[in-house]
Amino acid sequence: MEYHKPVLLDKSVEALITDPNGTYVDVTFGGGGHAREILNHLGEHGKLIAFDQDPDAYQNEIKDDRFHLVMSNFRFLKNQLRFLGIKEIDGLLGDLGVSSFQFDTAERGFSTRFKGELDMRMNQNQTKSAKTVINEYEETDLARIFKEYGELRSARKWANKIVHERKTNPIETTTDLTNLFKNQIQENRRNKIFALLFQALRIEVNDELDALKELLVQSAEVIKPEGRLVVISYHSLEDRLVKRFIKTGLFEGEPERDMFGNWYAPFQPSQSKVITADEQEIDLNPRARSAKLRIGIRNGEEKKN
């Protein structure tokens, strides 16, 4: 299967590995691009555990004694590692979102570029798909999803139009959905607006934000002090969660400070500014334009910010 070269490959792998003979986790295996590069940097006794819930990814499995692929959502990180007898790791890499292969496969329904079933399931074994959401959710829930996950201004109007349309015509394909709104959006803004609509549906179908929160919390429980948490995100909802968790250990609210104004967070940012792709990489892979790489260094339990 053809997967494009991963975004920010060199920078993310360089940030991840602190001990060539350590144990690392790639929670978004996909085409195996990051995994192969990690293995290239590991020594004879190094180990790499990879996660992916998409059965298509298993056709890319790597034949290497140092490598083990787990068929699971990364939200089950700690339990899966425990099953393998692993209590702690030296670093974790996550390249969030949808792979280029998934976007380019029409029948997966992730892209507005192709006519395909409204699917968007990363785990093909689950029952809820984008078609389920569009045709069965209440109008208020659709509006909430479009507003919270797509940050769409016309969320209520769009939800109302969908509910009205599906009474007589089930909305079953990607083009069924986009055709509903095509004439209401200026042509030069359609791609951006539809991308946000599809993003909102994908997040809901796959429970992406809650899964990410669970992953981040568990990463603090398994990464060794001085180990690395390396995360690449592609939209602001994910990036805000990652940025805030690395800085404070929380997703909302303020950290509890001691009498000196200090607080404890499991990680500290490796640098003050987010890492992005350079123009050369963006020219080769336009998807890199929205990528943001953040790196957290695991604090010891006694270490304070």
Secondary structure as UniProt FT lines:
FT   TURN            7..8
FT   HELIX           9..16
FT   TURN            20..21
FT   STRAND          23..26
FT   TURN            30..31
FT   HELIX           33..41
FT   TURN            44..45
FT   STRAND          47..52
FT   HELIX           55..60
FT   TURN            65..66
FT   STRAND          67..71
FT   HELIX           74..76
FT   HELIX           77..83
FT   TURN            84..85
FT   STRAND          89..95
FT   HELIX           100..104
FT   HELIX           106..108
FT   TURN            112..113
FT   TURN            124..125
FT   HELIX           130..136
FT   HELIX           139..150
FT   TURN            153..154
FT   HELIX           155..166
FT   TURN            167..168
FT   HELIX           174..181
FT   HELIX           182..184
FT   HELIX           187..189
FT   HELIX           190..206
FT   HELIX           208..222
FT   STRAND          223..233
FT   HELIX           236..248
FT   TURN            259..260
FT   STRAND          267..269
FT   HELIX           279..284
FT   HELIX           286..290
FT   STRAND          292..298
FT   TURN            301..302
//
